[in-house]
């Protein structure tokens, strides 16, 4: 769902907070999973 559509459903500050939080969570998830995926690919 695009952030513009979310801002229509919710208030824009709330939509920005949700999108920002999702971005942080995805970045942390990638930081945790990337070494494991690299290890699987090497073997």
ABEGO torsion letter per residue (X at the ends): XBAAAAAAABBAAAAAAAAAAAAAAAAAAAAAAAAAAAAAAAX
